């Protein structure tokens, strides 16, 4: 994908970056679910590896949502007041996701102590459904507005935030 060096190109890239981060998080959740399925089937995954992968994934989701709540959403609310109800709904989703992530981590902690792996799978299924709905809604409602921003609170330039959000 070719990018121009004009000011608008960086902004459009930020909207694309949001979508790219969402795609990466979907892939990571699928990998985590696949690892849990392998564990349920008696294959290679062990609770320690599942826990490590979960911590990595959970941390990435939390970091992504924190950056949205602390930087992108306030900037959008200032620039596009009509988006405030959407942003508030997205923030509520972030809290719900955080609760599910905590439950998944707690359940994975207990796997070696006889916790039911199917309970983890059920939580991951709920998380996947919520995140998919959340990501689609967020992309539909705010990507174009994000593409119009030039700065986030504190004078942070969008290009700098893009580097911080890079999932790789």
N, C-alpha and C positions, 0 to 999 in steps of 0.2 A: 504494500500500500504506500503510495507516494504521498508525502506531506509537503505542504508549502511552508515557507518561512514567514508568511504574513501573520499578523496578530490573530486573526480569526481561525487559522489552522490549529493553533495550540488549543483553543477553546473547544473546537469540534473534537479534537483528539481526546479531551477530558471526558466528554460524553461517551466516546468509544471506549475509553479506558474503564469507565464504570461498567459498561457491558462486558468487557473482557474480564474484569475482576469477578463479576457474577458468574460468567462461564467457568472460570477457574474454580470458584467455590463449589459450583455444581459438580464438577469433575472430582474434586477432592472428597465431597460427601459421598459420591458414588464409589470411590475407592475405599472409603471407610466402611461403607455398607457391604461392599464385596468382601472386605477382610473379615467383617463380622459373620457374613454368610459362610465363609470358609471355616471359621471357628465353629459355627453351629454344625457344619457338615463333618467336623473332626479333622479338618485339613490343617495346613501349616501354621496359620495365625495363632499366636499365643496372647493371653491377656496383656502381657507387658507391651507387645508390639501394637496391639489395638489401642491401648491407653496412650502410647506415645503418638500414634497417628491422630487420635482424638484430640490430644492436647494441642497439637500443631494446627489442626483444622479449627478447633474452638477458638484458639488464639487469633487466627486469621479473621474469622468472622467477627469476633469482638473488636479487633483493631479497625476493621472496615467500618463497622457500625459506629464506633466511637469517633472516627474521623468524620463521618457524615454528620453525626449529631453535634460535634464541636465546631466544625468548619463549614462544610458545604450547606447544611440545612439553615444555619443562621444567615449565611450570605444570600441564599435563595429567598428566605423569608423577608429580608430587608429589600431585596430587589423586586421580588414578586409577591407582595402581600397576599394575593389571592391564592397562593400555594400553601399558606399556613395550615389550613385544615388537612391537606394531604401530608405535609411534613409531620404534623402531630400524629397522624395515623401511622406513618412509617416509624416514628420513634416508639410508639406503643408496640408495634411489631418487634422492634429491637429488644424491648424488655421481655416480651414473650419468648423470643429466640434465646435470649440469655438464660431464662428459666429452664428451657428445654436443654440447653447445653450443660447447665449445672447438673440436671438429673442424669443425663447421659454419662457425664464424668463420674458421678457418684455410683451409678450402676456398674460402670467399667471397673471402678476401684474394687467393687465387691465380687467380680467374676472369679477370682482365685479363691474366694471364700464361699462359693456356692451360689452366688447371685445368678439369677436367670438371664442368660444371654438373649432369650427371646424378648425380655422386657427392654433390653437395649435396642433390639431391632425395631420394636414397636415405637420407641421414642424417636429413632432415626427416621422411621417412615413418617411420623408426624412432623418432624423437623424438615424433611425433604418437601413435604406438601406445603408447609408454611413458607419456607424459603422460596420455593418456585412461585407461589402466588405473590409474595412480597417483591421479588426481583422483577417479575413481569409488570406489576403495578408501578413500581418505582421507575422502571425504564420508560414506561408509557407516559407517566406524569411529569417527570423532572429532567430527563436527558436533554430535551431541547432547551429548557431554561438554563441548565448547567452550561450548555454550549454558549450561552450569551454572557456568562459572568467573565470578568477580567481579573478579579481578585477575591480572595476569601478573607474573613476577619483577620486582623493583624497584618494586613498587607501581603499575605502569602499569595504568591502568583500560582496560577493553576498548574503551570509546568512543574513547579516544585512538588505540588501535591501528587501529580501523576507519578513522579519518581518514587514517592513514599508508598503509593498504592500498588506498585509493581509486584505481582504475586510470585515472581520467579527470582 
